[in-house]
Amino acid sequence: MMSAKSAISKEIFAPHDERMLASVQVKRRTKKKIPFLATGGQGEYLTYICLSVTNKKPTLVSITKVKQFAGSSSFVRRSQWMLEQLRQVNGIDPNRDCPEFDLMFENAFDQWVASTASEKCTFFQILHNISQRYLSDKKPEFINYQSKVSGGNSILHSAADSVTSAVQKASQALNERGERLGRAEKQTAEMMNSSQQFGETAHKAYINTAMKLS
């Protein structure tokens, strides 16, 4: 049986010569957060946020809202935005895995709850990579919930902190390695000096012994 994502790719994007890069199943978020429940009643529907790219040049990247209504096996394309219209992605929480996220476009703002936090995370990673690859300027800002409250630092600041920490650890490791190498070189020099002294002493003893025997 074909998965929902494979079916969306085949029905919605393939006919328009597009490739679906990622998708996340969502429900619209309300003021009172509720657990994710698969819909199935009369008049209900499933919603997917999809990221796609055209196969032909110039490359165009789109974010599309796709729905599947109850009782139907087909999918319907709804709202669509170009990647250039995406201004902000909010939903990174460094303290916990959360399925909630927001998408802010030039002319729209949507609040969603993903089916799982891991699915949202995968979608975010691909969205971020595609933004870095195809957008030369006006890249969307990836915001975490915590920084939004405390001042609005972007995920790039968090990444910078991680890189700085990694550099500091690497530098410390190199210093420690240098110290170990220095100690090893000192020990080697001492051993070579001892060996040289031992050789000289042994040579003198051999000469003395030879002279006595003669």
Number of C-alpha atoms within 10 A of each C-alpha: 4 7 7 15 16 10 16 23 20 15 15 19 19 15 10 11 11 20 18 22 15 19 25 22 23 25 22 15 17 10 5 6 10 10 11 16 10 13 14 12 10 9 9 14 16 17 21 23 21 23 24 22 19 17 13 9 6 7 10 15 22 19 22 22 20 20 20 18 18 15 12 8 9 14 19 14 15 12 11 14 17 15 24 20 17 22 18 18 21 21 25 24 17 13 8 8 14 17 21 23 24 19 17 17 18 11 9 11 12 11 16 18 24 24 19 16 16 14 16 23 18 14 18 21 12 15 22 16 10 17 20 13 10 14 13 9 9 12 18 21 19 19 23 20 19 15 17 13 9 8 8 14 17 19 19 12 11 15 11 11 12 12 12 12 12 12 12 12 12 12 12 12 12 12 12 12 12 12 12 12 12 12 12 12 12 12 12 12 12 12 12 12 12 12 12 12 12 12 12 12 11 12 12 12 12 11 11 11 11 10 9 7 7 5
